[in-house]
Amino acid sequence: RSRVQVLGGSNWSLVLQGQWMVEFYAPWCPACKQIESTWENFAKESEQLDIAVGKVDVTQEPGLSGRFFVTTLPTIYHANNGVFRRYRGSQALEDLQDYVLQRKWEAVEPVAGWKSPSSIKMHGMAGLFHFSGWIRQIHNYLTGTLGIHVWISYAVFILTTLLIGLVLGL
């Protein structure tokens, strides 16, 4: 049984308490698949390290990946009582363990307060990522289910954007 805690929009706030290492991954990502067994082994050592280990599937949690502004995969964050630092070290098990045991995270600059995943700005960013997912679903519905040509779908979105802009402008 895996000791890696799956994090999502409903339970992500767990990382605000205690010490965590969180990996953002996608099931289709080759680099993510490469680190998968290392991440599981790291989680097995989590009790001795006094740290919780989590993972976020960015394909299932676009809002959460937006909140952390994930742009590359895999992305790893260290969190200590709500202070976030991006881990940029080696993905070898020993290096992950040393990062925690030797408190190497203290030498890493924390994510600025306004870019912190718990900030209002990043809450808004999460909303934008949710919104973009919603737009993609509408596009897929128009093109896949209704069989509308892709360019007609784009035209619908362009006209909708213009109309919303006109209404808001008035």
Rosetta constraint file for C-alpha pairs under 8 A:
AtomPair CA 2 CA 40 HARMONIC 6.74 0.50
AtomPair CA 2 CA 43 HARMONIC 7.81 0.50
AtomPair CA 2 CA 44 HARMONIC 7.92 0.50
AtomPair CA 3 CA 40 HARMONIC 7.10 0.50
AtomPair CA 3 CA 43 HARMONIC 5.49 0.50
AtomPair CA 3 CA 44 HARMONIC 6.13 0.50
AtomPair CA 3 CA 53 HARMONIC 7.45 0.50
AtomPair CA 4 CA 39 HARMONIC 7.91 0.50
AtomPair CA 4 CA 40 HARMONIC 6.53 0.50
AtomPair CA 4 CA 43 HARMONIC 5.64 0.50
AtomPair CA 4 CA 52 HARMONIC 7.91 0.50
AtomPair CA 4 CA 53 HARMONIC 5.31 0.50
AtomPair CA 4 CA 54 HARMONIC 5.04 0.50
AtomPair CA 4 CA 55 HARMONIC 6.70 0.50
AtomPair CA 5 CA 52 HARMONIC 7.88 0.50
AtomPair CA 5 CA 53 HARMONIC 6.22 0.50
AtomPair CA 5 CA 54 HARMONIC 4.42 0.50
AtomPair CA 5 CA 55 HARMONIC 6.33 0.50
AtomPair CA 6 CA 54 HARMONIC 5.68 0.50
AtomPair CA 6 CA 55 HARMONIC 5.21 0.50
AtomPair CA 6 CA 56 HARMONIC 6.16 0.50
AtomPair CA 7 CA 11 HARMONIC 5.94 0.50
AtomPair CA 7 CA 12 HARMONIC 5.43 0.50
AtomPair CA 7 CA 54 HARMONIC 6.30 0.50
AtomPair CA 7 CA 55 HARMONIC 5.87 0.50
AtomPair CA 7 CA 56 HARMONIC 5.32 0.50
AtomPair CA 8 CA 12 HARMONIC 5.45 0.50
AtomPair CA 8 CA 56 HARMONIC 6.46 0.50
AtomPair CA 8 CA 61 HARMONIC 6.17 0.50
AtomPair CA 8 CA 64 HARMONIC 6.85 0.50
AtomPair CA 9 CA 61 HARMONIC 6.77 0.50
AtomPair CA 9 CA 63 HARMONIC 7.19 0.50
AtomPair CA 9 CA 64 HARMONIC 6.04 0.50
AtomPair CA 12 CA 64 HARMONIC 7.85 0.50
AtomPair CA 13 CA 17 HARMONIC 7.82 0.50
AtomPair CA 15 CA 19 HARMONIC 7.28 0.50
AtomPair CA 15 CA 20 HARMONIC 6.09 0.50
AtomPair CA 15 CA 79 HARMONIC 6.49 0.50
AtomPair CA 15 CA 80 HARMONIC 7.85 0.50
AtomPair CA 15 CA 81 HARMONIC 7.34 0.50
AtomPair CA 15 CA 82 HARMONIC 6.69 0.50
AtomPair CA 16 CA 79 HARMONIC 7.20 0.50
AtomPair CA 16 CA 80 HARMONIC 7.26 0.50
AtomPair CA 16 CA 81 HARMONIC 5.10 0.50
AtomPair CA 16 CA 82 HARMONIC 4.02 0.50
AtomPair CA 16 CA 83 HARMONIC 7.64 0.50
AtomPair CA 17 CA 80 HARMONIC 7.11 0.50
AtomPair CA 17 CA 81 HARMONIC 4.59 0.50
AtomPair CA 17 CA 82 HARMONIC 6.30 0.50
AtomPair CA 18 CA 51 HARMONIC 7.47 0.50
AtomPair CA 18 CA 52 HARMONIC 7.89 0.50
AtomPair CA 18 CA 79 HARMONIC 7.68 0.50
AtomPair CA 18 CA 80 HARMONIC 5.60 0.50
AtomPair CA 18 CA 81 HARMONIC 4.87 0.50
AtomPair CA 18 CA 82 HARMONIC 7.87 0.50
AtomPair CA 19 CA 50 HARMONIC 7.49 0.50
AtomPair CA 19 CA 51 HARMONIC 5.10 0.50
AtomPair CA 19 CA 52 HARMONIC 6.26 0.50
AtomPair CA 19 CA 78 HARMONIC 7.44 0.50
AtomPair CA 19 CA 79 HARMONIC 5.55 0.50
AtomPair CA 19 CA 80 HARMONIC 4.31 0.50
AtomPair CA 19 CA 81 HARMONIC 6.25 0.50
AtomPair CA 20 CA 51 HARMONIC 5.42 0.50
AtomPair CA 20 CA 52 HARMONIC 4.67 0.50
AtomPair CA 20 CA 53 HARMONIC 5.64 0.50
AtomPair CA 20 CA 54 HARMONIC 7.27 0.50
AtomPair CA 20 CA 77 HARMONIC 8.00 0.50
AtomPair CA 20 CA 78 HARMONIC 5.66 0.50
AtomPair CA 20 CA 79 HARMONIC 4.98 0.50
AtomPair CA 20 CA 80 HARMONIC 6.39 0.50
AtomPair CA 21 CA 51 HARMONIC 7.32 0.50
AtomPair CA 21 CA 52 HARMONIC 6.47 0.50
AtomPair CA 21 CA 53 HARMONIC 5.00 0.50
AtomPair CA 21 CA 54 HARMONIC 6.29 0.50
AtomPair CA 21 CA 76 HARMONIC 6.84 0.50
AtomPair CA 21 CA 77 HARMONIC 5.68 0.50
AtomPair CA 21 CA 78 HARMONIC 4.55 0.50
AtomPair CA 21 CA 79 HARMONIC 6.35 0.50
AtomPair CA 22 CA 53 HARMONIC 5.90 0.50
AtomPair CA 22 CA 54 HARMONIC 4.61 0.50
AtomPair CA 22 CA 55 HARMONIC 5.24 0.50
AtomPair CA 22 CA 56 HARMONIC 7.34 0.50
AtomPair CA 22 CA 76 HARMONIC 5.49 0.50
AtomPair CA 22 CA 77 HARMONIC 5.22 0.50
AtomPair CA 22 CA 78 HARMONIC 6.47 0.50
AtomPair CA 22 CA 79 HARMONIC 7.94 0.50
AtomPair CA 23 CA 54 HARMONIC 6.37 0.50
AtomPair CA 23 CA 55 HARMONIC 4.60 0.50
AtomPair CA 23 CA 56 HARMONIC 6.20 0.50
AtomPair CA 23 CA 74 HARMONIC 6.56 0.50
AtomPair CA 23 CA 75 HARMONIC 5.68 0.50
AtomPair CA 23 CA 76 HARMONIC 4.41 0.50
AtomPair CA 23 CA 77 HARMONIC 6.58 0.50
AtomPair CA 24 CA 55 HARMONIC 5.79 0.50
AtomPair CA 24 CA 56 HARMONIC 4.79 0.50
AtomPair CA 24 CA 57 HARMONIC 6.09 0.50
AtomPair CA 24 CA 58 HARMONIC 6.35 0.50
AtomPair CA 24 CA 65 HARMONIC 7.35 0.50
AtomPair CA 24 CA 70 HARMONIC 7.52 0.50
AtomPair CA 24 CA 73 HARMONIC 6.70 0.50
AtomPair CA 24 CA 74 HARMONIC 5.52 0.50
AtomPair CA 24 CA 75 HARMONIC 5.09 0.50
AtomPair CA 24 CA 76 HARMONIC 6.24 0.50
AtomPair CA 25 CA 29 HARMONIC 7.20 0.50
AtomPair CA 25 CA 32 HARMONIC 5.73 0.50
AtomPair CA 25 CA 55 HARMONIC 7.28 0.50
AtomPair CA 25 CA 56 HARMONIC 6.23 0.50
AtomPair CA 25 CA 57 HARMONIC 5.22 0.50
AtomPair CA 25 CA 58 HARMONIC 5.97 0.50
AtomPair CA 25 CA 73 HARMONIC 5.73 0.50
AtomPair CA 25 CA 74 HARMONIC 4.96 0.50
AtomPair CA 25 CA 75 HARMONIC 6.98 0.50
AtomPair CA 26 CA 32 HARMONIC 6.68 0.50
AtomPair CA 26 CA 57 HARMONIC 5.38 0.50
AtomPair CA 26 CA 58 HARMONIC 5.70 0.50
AtomPair CA 26 CA 59 HARMONIC 6.10 0.50
AtomPair CA 26 CA 73 HARMONIC 7.30 0.50
AtomPair CA 26 CA 74 HARMONIC 7.69 0.50
AtomPair CA 27 CA 32 HARMONIC 7.28 0.50
AtomPair CA 27 CA 33 HARMONIC 7.20 0.50
AtomPair CA 27 CA 57 HARMONIC 7.29 0.50
AtomPair CA 27 CA 59 HARMONIC 7.97 0.50
AtomPair CA 28 CA 32 HARMONIC 7.97 0.50
AtomPair CA 28 CA 33 HARMONIC 7.84 0.50
AtomPair CA 29 CA 33 HARMONIC 6.32 0.50
AtomPair CA 29 CA 73 HARMONIC 7.25 0.50
AtomPair CA 30 CA 34 HARMONIC 6.25 0.50
AtomPair CA 31 CA 35 HARMONIC 6.55 0.50
AtomPair CA 31 CA 73 HARMONIC 7.21 0.50
AtomPair CA 31 CA 74 HARMONIC 6.72 0.50
AtomPair CA 32 CA 36 HARMONIC 6.20 0.50
AtomPair CA 32 CA 73 HARMONIC 6.71 0.50
AtomPair CA 32 CA 74 HARMONIC 5.41 0.50
AtomPair CA 33 CA 37 HARMONIC 7.98 0.50
AtomPair CA 35 CA 39 HARMONIC 6.04 0.50
AtomPair CA 35 CA 91 HARMONIC 6.90 0.50
AtomPair CA 36 CA 40 HARMONIC 6.31 0.50
AtomPair CA 37 CA 41 HARMONIC 6.21 0.50
AtomPair CA 38 CA 42 HARMONIC 6.03 0.50
AtomPair CA 38 CA 91 HARMONIC 7.71 0.50
AtomPair CA 38 CA 92 HARMONIC 6.95 0.50
AtomPair CA 38 CA 93 HARMONIC 5.79 0.50
AtomPair CA 39 CA 43 HARMONIC 6.18 0.50
AtomPair CA 39 CA 93 HARMONIC 7.60 0.50
AtomPair CA 40 CA 44 HARMONIC 6.38 0.50
AtomPair CA 41 CA 45 HARMONIC 6.66 0.50
AtomPair CA 41 CA 93 HARMONIC 7.40 0.50
AtomPair CA 42 CA 46 HARMONIC 6.43 0.50
AtomPair CA 42 CA 53 HARMONIC 7.82 0.50
AtomPair CA 42 CA 93 HARMONIC 6.21 0.50
AtomPair CA 42 CA 96 HARMONIC 7.37 0.50
AtomPair CA 42 CA 97 HARMONIC 7.21 0.50
AtomPair CA 43 CA 52 HARMONIC 7.43 0.50
AtomPair CA 43 CA 53 HARMONIC 5.54 0.50
AtomPair CA 45 CA 49 HARMONIC 6.31 0.50
AtomPair CA 46 CA 50 HARMONIC 5.87 0.50
AtomPair CA 46 CA 51 HARMONIC 5.17 0.50
AtomPair CA 46 CA 52 HARMONIC 5.99 0.50
AtomPair CA 46 CA 53 HARMONIC 6.79 0.50
AtomPair CA 47 CA 51 HARMONIC 6.43 0.50
AtomPair CA 47 CA 52 HARMONIC 7.72 0.50
AtomPair CA 49 CA 97 HARMONIC 7.48 0.50
AtomPair CA 49 CA 100 HARMONIC 6.91 0.50
AtomPair CA 49 CA 101 HARMONIC 6.55 0.50
AtomPair CA 56 CA 61 HARMONIC 7.02 0.50
AtomPair CA 56 CA 64 HARMONIC 7.94 0.50
AtomPair CA 56 CA 65 HARMONIC 7.88 0.50
AtomPair CA 57 CA 61 HARMONIC 6.05 0.50
AtomPair CA 58 CA 62 HARMONIC 5.38 0.50
AtomPair CA 58 CA 64 HARMONIC 7.46 0.50
AtomPair CA 58 CA 65 HARMONIC 5.74 0.50
AtomPair CA 61 CA 65 HARMONIC 6.39 0.50
AtomPair CA 62 CA 66 HARMONIC 6.08 0.50
AtomPair CA 62 CA 126 HARMONIC 7.37 0.50
AtomPair CA 62 CA 129 HARMONIC 5.67 0.50
AtomPair CA 62 CA 130 HARMONIC 6.22 0.50
AtomPair CA 62 CA 133 HARMONIC 7.37 0.50
AtomPair CA 63 CA 67 HARMONIC 6.15 0.50
AtomPair CA 63 CA 125 HARMONIC 7.54 0.50
AtomPair CA 63 CA 126 HARMONIC 4.07 0.50
AtomPair CA 63 CA 127 HARMONIC 6.23 0.50
AtomPair CA 63 CA 128 HARMONIC 7.56 0.50
AtomPair CA 63 CA 129 HARMONIC 5.09 0.50
AtomPair CA 63 CA 130 HARMONIC 5.23 0.50
AtomPair CA 64 CA 68 HARMONIC 6.42 0.50
AtomPair CA 64 CA 126 HARMONIC 6.05 0.50
AtomPair CA 65 CA 69 HARMONIC 5.80 0.50
AtomPair CA 65 CA 70 HARMONIC 5.26 0.50
AtomPair CA 65 CA 126 HARMONIC 7.39 0.50
AtomPair CA 66 CA 70 HARMONIC 6.30 0.50
AtomPair CA 66 CA 122 HARMONIC 7.27 0.50
AtomPair CA 66 CA 125 HARMONIC 5.61 0.50
AtomPair CA 66 CA 126 HARMONIC 4.69 0.50
AtomPair CA 66 CA 128 HARMONIC 7.77 0.50
AtomPair CA 66 CA 129 HARMONIC 5.74 0.50
AtomPair CA 67 CA 117 HARMONIC 5.08 0.50
AtomPair CA 67 CA 118 HARMONIC 7.78 0.50
AtomPair CA 67 CA 122 HARMONIC 4.80 0.50
AtomPair CA 67 CA 123 HARMONIC 5.98 0.50
AtomPair CA 67 CA 124 HARMONIC 7.92 0.50
AtomPair CA 67 CA 125 HARMONIC 5.79 0.50
AtomPair CA 67 CA 126 HARMONIC 4.75 0.50
AtomPair CA 68 CA 116 HARMONIC 7.43 0.50
AtomPair CA 68 CA 117 HARMONIC 5.23 0.50
AtomPair CA 68 CA 122 HARMONIC 7.28 0.50
AtomPair CA 69 CA 122 HARMONIC 7.95 0.50
AtomPair CA 69 CA 125 HARMONIC 7.99 0.50
AtomPair CA 70 CA 75 HARMONIC 6.73 0.50
AtomPair CA 75 CA 86 HARMONIC 7.81 0.50
AtomPair CA 75 CA 87 HARMONIC 7.67 0.50
AtomPair CA 76 CA 86 HARMONIC 6.16 0.50
AtomPair CA 76 CA 87 HARMONIC 5.35 0.50
AtomPair CA 76 CA 88 HARMONIC 7.47 0.50
AtomPair CA 77 CA 84 HARMONIC 6.64 0.50
AtomPair CA 77 CA 85 HARMONIC 5.69 0.50
AtomPair CA 77 CA 86 HARMONIC 4.46 0.50
AtomPair CA 77 CA 87 HARMONIC 5.32 0.50
AtomPair CA 78 CA 84 HARMONIC 5.75 0.50
AtomPair CA 78 CA 85 HARMONIC 5.16 0.50
AtomPair CA 78 CA 86 HARMONIC 6.13 0.50
AtomPair CA 78 CA 87 HARMONIC 6.32 0.50
AtomPair CA 78 CA 105 HARMONIC 7.48 0.50
AtomPair CA 79 CA 83 HARMONIC 5.41 0.50
AtomPair CA 79 CA 84 HARMONIC 4.47 0.50
AtomPair CA 79 CA 85 HARMONIC 6.32 0.50
AtomPair CA 80 CA 84 HARMONIC 6.66 0.50
AtomPair CA 82 CA 118 HARMONIC 7.83 0.50
AtomPair CA 83 CA 110 HARMONIC 6.54 0.50
AtomPair CA 83 CA 111 HARMONIC 7.39 0.50
AtomPair CA 83 CA 116 HARMONIC 7.85 0.50
AtomPair CA 84 CA 110 HARMONIC 5.60 0.50
AtomPair CA 84 CA 111 HARMONIC 5.56 0.50
AtomPair CA 84 CA 116 HARMONIC 6.92 0.50
AtomPair CA 84 CA 117 HARMONIC 7.97 0.50
AtomPair CA 85 CA 105 HARMONIC 7.24 0.50
AtomPair CA 85 CA 108 HARMONIC 6.60 0.50
AtomPair CA 85 CA 109 HARMONIC 6.62 0.50
AtomPair CA 85 CA 110 HARMONIC 4.69 0.50
AtomPair CA 85 CA 111 HARMONIC 5.58 0.50
AtomPair CA 86 CA 108 HARMONIC 7.93 0.50
AtomPair CA 86 CA 110 HARMONIC 7.66 0.50
AtomPair CA 86 CA 111 HARMONIC 7.43 0.50
AtomPair CA 87 CA 105 HARMONIC 7.89 0.50
AtomPair CA 89 CA 95 HARMONIC 7.25 0.50
AtomPair CA 89 CA 96 HARMONIC 7.77 0.50
AtomPair CA 90 CA 95 HARMONIC 6.05 0.50
AtomPair CA 90 CA 96 HARMONIC 7.32 0.50
AtomPair CA 91 CA 95 HARMONIC 6.73 0.50
AtomPair CA 91 CA 96 HARMONIC 6.53 0.50
AtomPair CA 92 CA 96 HARMONIC 6.37 0.50
AtomPair CA 93 CA 97 HARMONIC 6.21 0.50
AtomPair CA 94 CA 98 HARMONIC 6.04 0.50
AtomPair CA 95 CA 99 HARMONIC 6.04 0.50
AtomPair CA 96 CA 100 HARMONIC 6.78 0.50
AtomPair CA 97 CA 101 HARMONIC 6.01 0.50
AtomPair CA 98 CA 102 HARMONIC 5.34 0.50
AtomPair CA 98 CA 103 HARMONIC 7.46 0.50
AtomPair CA 98 CA 104 HARMONIC 7.33 0.50
AtomPair CA 99 CA 103 HARMONIC 5.73 0.50
AtomPair CA 99 CA 104 HARMONIC 4.80 0.50
AtomPair CA 99 CA 105 HARMONIC 6.15 0.50
AtomPair CA 100 CA 104 HARMONIC 6.54 0.50
AtomPair CA 100 CA 105 HARMONIC 6.97 0.50
AtomPair CA 104 CA 108 HARMONIC 7.30 0.50
AtomPair CA 111 CA 115 HARMONIC 6.29 0.50
AtomPair CA 111 CA 116 HARMONIC 5.76 0.50
AtomPair CA 112 CA 116 HARMONIC 6.00 0.50
AtomPair CA 113 CA 119 HARMONIC 6.92 0.50
AtomPair CA 114 CA 119 HARMONIC 5.92 0.50
AtomPair CA 114 CA 120 HARMONIC 7.78 0.50
AtomPair CA 114 CA 121 HARMONIC 6.60 0.50
AtomPair CA 114 CA 122 HARMONIC 7.77 0.50
AtomPair CA 115 CA 119 HARMONIC 6.61 0.50
AtomPair CA 115 CA 121 HARMONIC 7.00 0.50
AtomPair CA 115 CA 122 HARMONIC 6.28 0.50
AtomPair CA 116 CA 122 HARMONIC 6.80 0.50
AtomPair CA 117 CA 122 HARMONIC 5.50 0.50
AtomPair CA 117 CA 123 HARMONIC 7.14 0.50
AtomPair CA 118 CA 122 HARMONIC 6.76 0.50
AtomPair CA 118 CA 123 HARMONIC 6.87 0.50
AtomPair CA 119 CA 123 HARMONIC 6.24 0.50
AtomPair CA 120 CA 124 HARMONIC 6.33 0.50
AtomPair CA 121 CA 125 HARMONIC 6.34 0.50
AtomPair CA 122 CA 126 HARMONIC 6.14 0.50
AtomPair CA 123 CA 127 HARMONIC 6.49 0.50
AtomPair CA 124 CA 128 HARMONIC 6.38 0.50
AtomPair CA 125 CA 129 HARMONIC 6.36 0.50
AtomPair CA 126 CA 130 HARMONIC 6.30 0.50
AtomPair CA 127 CA 131 HARMONIC 6.09 0.50
AtomPair CA 128 CA 132 HARMONIC 6.12 0.50
AtomPair CA 129 CA 133 HARMONIC 6.31 0.50
AtomPair CA 130 CA 134 HARMONIC 6.29 0.50
AtomPair CA 131 CA 135 HARMONIC 6.27 0.50
AtomPair CA 132 CA 136 HARMONIC 6.20 0.50
AtomPair CA 133 CA 137 HARMONIC 6.26 0.50
AtomPair CA 134 CA 138 HARMONIC 6.36 0.50
AtomPair CA 135 CA 139 HARMONIC 6.18 0.50
AtomPair CA 136 CA 140 HARMONIC 6.11 0.50
AtomPair CA 137 CA 141 HARMONIC 6.08 0.50
AtomPair CA 138 CA 142 HARMONIC 6.14 0.50
AtomPair CA 139 CA 143 HARMONIC 6.10 0.50
AtomPair CA 139 CA 153 HARMONIC 6.37 0.50
AtomPair CA 140 CA 144 HARMONIC 5.30 0.50
AtomPair CA 140 CA 145 HARMONIC 7.28 0.50
AtomPair CA 141 CA 145 HARMONIC 4.97 0.50
AtomPair CA 141 CA 146 HARMONIC 6.43 0.50
AtomPair CA 142 CA 146 HARMONIC 5.11 0.50
AtomPair CA 142 CA 147 HARMONIC 6.41 0.50
AtomPair CA 142 CA 148 HARMONIC 5.65 0.50
AtomPair CA 142 CA 153 HARMONIC 6.48 0.50
AtomPair CA 143 CA 147 HARMONIC 4.77 0.50
AtomPair CA 143 CA 148 HARMONIC 4.65 0.50
AtomPair CA 143 CA 149 HARMONIC 5.96 0.50
AtomPair CA 143 CA 150 HARMONIC 6.00 0.50
AtomPair CA 143 CA 153 HARMONIC 6.91 0.50
AtomPair CA 144 CA 148 HARMONIC 7.41 0.50
AtomPair CA 148 CA 152 HARMONIC 6.59 0.50
AtomPair CA 148 CA 153 HARMONIC 6.73 0.50
AtomPair CA 149 CA 153 HARMONIC 6.51 0.50
AtomPair CA 150 CA 154 HARMONIC 6.36 0.50
AtomPair CA 151 CA 155 HARMONIC 6.15 0.50
AtomPair CA 152 CA 156 HARMONIC 6.21 0.50
AtomPair CA 153 CA 157 HARMONIC 6.46 0.50
AtomPair CA 154 CA 158 HARMONIC 6.17 0.50
AtomPair CA 155 CA 159 HARMONIC 6.06 0.50
AtomPair CA 156 CA 160 HARMONIC 6.04 0.50
AtomPair CA 157 CA 161 HARMONIC 6.04 0.50
AtomPair CA 158 CA 162 HARMONIC 6.24 0.50
AtomPair CA 159 CA 163 HARMONIC 6.08 0.50
AtomPair CA 160 CA 164 HARMONIC 6.09 0.50
AtomPair CA 161 CA 165 HARMONIC 6.11 0.50
AtomPair CA 162 CA 166 HARMONIC 6.16 0.50
AtomPair CA 163 CA 167 HARMONIC 6.14 0.50
AtomPair CA 164 CA 168 HARMONIC 6.05 0.50
AtomPair CA 165 CA 169 HARMONIC 5.90 0.50
AtomPair CA 166 CA 170 HARMONIC 6.17 0.50
